[in-house]
């Protein structure tokens, strides 16, 4: 569906079901250089099991109009505007990679509006290597190849896929290539420039789950512990779940396992 935020058209994928604000709402925020389609499996699963799935294309990404926002803070404010536009008072937030930083900051900024927080492939800070930042600005095709190399496990690089007939790395190349010029460079700079993650984590008060890919090279499990410890106000402490045999692109490499972990968290009373 399409909605308007600040006079700009925004595309929101709802998992194949009409959006119903009376159901528990789950907002899924994609990562750098991506769009809503990274959530296709999880959004459909939620939409057909009692939730209202909301997977927007961030401004300037996919089918959403406007310029891409240049900071995590601005994107977190935009998530609040998205909830307003949908008429939603309270929602669960799920974010992947850059989207996890956005979800984290949004949960800290508007604690009364966030019921659950699920951070997938997330660390703070989230520095981006200079060669990748430079490639994103100057030679996007090289940047896309670098991201593919670091996001997927060797099995996926060789063609293994949870979706028969789909080569995951080729699909991701096409996804990144169809984004408007400059989007990836903008997003990576936003990740690299975000230095408020620990402060934000200290303000989160809702139940929180950190999902980690067992073979994630971009946000490895060992780097997640400081974020887990910073989420000190979370009742019972932030939980960590490991997705076996998956890399950073775990929603694609292990869609069922990621969906099941999300459902367990969201179904808790």
N, C-alpha and C positions, 0 to 999 in steps of 0.2 A: 504494500500500500504506500501511498505518498501523503505526506503531511507537510505543513509549512512551519519553519522555525526561523524567526528573524527575517521574514519575507523570502526565504530561500526554500526551494523544494527539497525534501529529504525522503529518500526511499528507505522503507522499513520492511524487511522480510518477516513474515509471521508464521512460518512453518507450514503453510498450506491450509491454515484455518483462519477465519476472521478474528481480528483482534477483539478481545473481550476484557475490559478493565475490571470486571467483577471477579475474574479468576486471578490466582496468584500470578503476578507479572515477573518475568525474568528477562532482563536486558543483557544482551551479549555484545561485547565491544571488541571489534577485530584489531589486529595488529598493524604494524607498519607496512604500507604498500599493498594492503589487502582490502577486502570489502566484506559484505555480509555473507558471501557464499562459503566462507570457511566454516560457518556454523550450520550449514544445510542439514546435516544429519542430526545434530543435537537439537536444533530448533524444531525440526519435524517431530522428533521423539517427544519433546516437551509439549508441543502443541496438541499432540494426540493422546496426552496422558494428564490432562487436567490443568495445564498451565497456559498462560498467554505468553507466547514467545515473541520477543522483540529483538531483532538483529538489524540494526541500522547500518547503512553506509555512512560513515563519518563525512563531514563536509568536504567537498572536493574529491571524494572517493566514489568509485562505482557509479551509481545512478543519482547520487546526491549532488545538488548544485552548490555554488559558492566556492570560495577559496579554502584550501586546507588550513586548519588552525595550527599555529606555530608552537604551541606549548601544551604540555600535559595539563596545566592548570586551566587553560582556556577550554580544552576538551572536556574537562571535568565539569566546568560551568555549563557547557553545552549539554551534557547528560542531564543536568537539572532542568534545562529548558526543554529537553526531549520529554521528560516526565510531565512537565507542565502541559506541553502540547498534546500529550496523550490523555491528560486528565487523570494521571496516576499519582496517588499520594505516597505509595510505598512499594518498593520493588526489590528483588534480588538483583545484584550486579555480578556479571561474569566477564572477565577480561582475559585476553591472551596477549602476552608479550607487551608491546606498547599499550594495548588495551587494558592490561592488568594495572599499569601505572595510573591510567585514567580512572579505572574502577576504584582503586585504592584511594586516590585523592578525592574522588566524589564521595566515597563512604565516610571519609574524615570530615568533609565540608558539610555534609547534610546527614548526620547520623540518624535523625528521626525518620528519614525516608528510605533507608537501606535496611532490608530485613536479613539478608544473607550476602556474603561476599565470597566469590570463588576466583582465585587468582591462578591462572594457568601459564606455566613457563615464565615465572616472575622472580625477579631479584631487584633489590635496591642497594645502591644505585644501579643503573642499567647502562653502563658506558658502551659506546660503539667505537670499534677500532677505526683509527684514522684512514687506513686504506679503503675500508668500506664506505665511510663518509665521503671520501674523495671520489670513489667510483660512482656512488649514487648521484653526485653532482655532475660528473664529467662523462662517465661511460656507464650508463644504466644497465646495459646488457651484461657487463662484467659484474656489476653489483648483484644482479639477479642470479647469476651463476654462483657467486660467492654465498649468497643466502641459501640457495638450494643445497650447496655442499655442506653447510653447517646445520641446516634445519632437519635433514632427513638422515635416517640410519643407512648403513651400507646396503641392507636388504632392499630398502626402497630405491636406493640409487640404481640397483640392478633390476628393478622392475616389480618387486613385490608390492602388493596392494591389497588392502582390506576390501576394496571395491573392484570386483572382477572387470577386466578390460580397461581399467583406468591406470595410466602411468602417473603417479603422484607428482613427480618432479616436473614432468612436462605440463601438467595442469597448473602447477604453481607458477611456472614461467609465464604461461599465458595470462594468469590472473594478475601478476605484477606488471606485465607489458601493457595490459589494457587500461591501467590507471593513467590519469592525466600526467603530462610532463611535470616533473619536479615534486610529485607527491612523495615518492620514497625518500628523497633527500630531505624534504621537510620533516617527515615522520621520524627518521633516524636522528636528525638534529634535535627534535623534541625529546626523544628518549635520552640522548646524550646530555642534554641541558637540564634535565630534571634532577634537582638535588634536595627535594623536600620529602623523599620517600619515608625516611625514618620518623620524621616529625608527623607525617600523615598517619603512618602505622600506629603511632602512639595514641592517636585520637579515635581509632576504630573501635567500636563497642559491639558490633554484631557478630554472630557466629561466622567464622572464617575458615576456608579450606584452601590450602596450597596444593595444586596438582603439579607434579614433576614427572617429566619423562625420564625413564631409567637411563637412556642414552643421549640425553639432551646435551649438546655441546655449547649452545648459546647461553642458556641459563642452567648450569649444572646443579645437581642436587646439593652438592657441598656448599654452593654459594647461596642457598635459600635460607640457611639457618639464621643469619642475622635478621632477615625480615621476619621470620617466625618469632624470634625472641623479641623483636620490636613491637609485635602485636600483643603487648602485655595486658591491655584492657579487655581483650576478647574473653568472654566467659568460658572458663575451662581451657583457655589457650587455643591458639590457632593450630589446626590439625594439618598434617601433611600426608598425602597419598601418592604413591609411586605408580606410574603407568608402565607396566613391563614392556621392554623391547621397543619403546617409542623414543623418538627424538623430540626436538622443539616443536615440530609440526604434528603434535600428538593427536589433534582433533581429526586429522586426515589419516594418520598411520594407525591409530587405534580408536576409531570413532565409537565403537560399542563400549569400550572400557571407560573412555572419557564421559560418555553419556551416562553410564551407570554410576560413576562417581558423583557426577553432578546431581543425578536424581536422588541418590542416598542423602546428600546434603540438603537438598531442597525439600525432601519429604519429611525431614525431621520436624517434630513439633516443638 
